[in-house]
Amino acid sequence: MRASRISTTALATATAALALTLTACGGSDSAGGAKADTSRSGSTADGSQTSDKTAGTKGTAGTGDGERARSLRASTSTGHSASGSDSQAASGKVTTVGSTDTRQCRGDEISYSVLHRFPKQQGEHLLITARNADSKPCWVTSYPSVILGDTSNVLHHSPKDAPGGNTRITIKPGGKVYSAVNLFTDGAATHTSGSFSLALRDQTGDTGPATEQNAFDSKGVPSKFTWTSADVLNWNTTKPYDF
C-alpha cells in the first residue's frame, strides 16, 4: 500500500521564528558566549522518539518509487474538548480504565480493512475496521482524518454523528473499533476512486502518519466508489449502520 507523512506546517513556522530570534539577538561565537544548540528531536504524545519511517503496511511513511507525497492536513480545531475518561474496546466489551493505563495508538500497530457497503444505494458508505495488531493496548479518539482518492480536502466530521468523539477508546490487543465514510451523490460533479488516505487524530486535532487504504466489496473484490460529498464518523466500539 502507498503511504504518506502528515505535513506539520506548525513545526516549520516555529523553526523559522526561532531562526529570526537568534539572528536578532546577534549571538556570535566571537562574543565569548556558548553557541546555542537548536537541534531538536521529535517525540510522540507518549514521549517516545519519532522517526521518518514506521513499520509495515499498517502505517508507513514516505512516498516509495516515484509516488507523490500526500498530506492530511487536520483542522486546527475539532470541536471536541479533551477528556480524561477512557473506554476499552475488545470483542464488543467496553469498560472504564485510568488514562495512565494505556498510550495513544501511533498508527503503525493498527491494521485496517475497508468494506464498501450499499454501492449506488441510499446509505452507501465505507465501513472502516481498525484492529490493534500489537501486543499492548492503546487508545484512539475523535474520528480518522480521511482524504478520498486524488482529492486534497480532509473530510469533515458528520453533523449527524452521535456525541462522544472527545472520549478515549482503548483497544486491547486483537480488539477492534469502527468508523465510516458516508458517501453522497447529489449532483453532476462527482469523483470516483477505489482508495483513500487515513490517519489517526489525537484530542488536539493533530494527525500522525497516514496510510492508503483500498475498498473491497462483501466478496473481497476491490470496489470503486463515487461521491459528490462525504463525511466521516467518530471511532466507535460497534459497527455503524449494522442492520
PyMOL commands that set and color helices and strands:
alter all, ss='L'
color gray80, all
select helices_A, chain A and resi 9-25+29-31
alter helices_A, ss='H'
color red, helices_A
select strands_A, chain A and resi 3-4+86-90+93-95+103-104+110-117+125-132+138-141+145-148+168-171+176-184+191-193+195-201+207-214+225-227+229-232
alter strands_A, ss='S'
color yellow, strands_A
deselect
rebuild
show_as cartoon
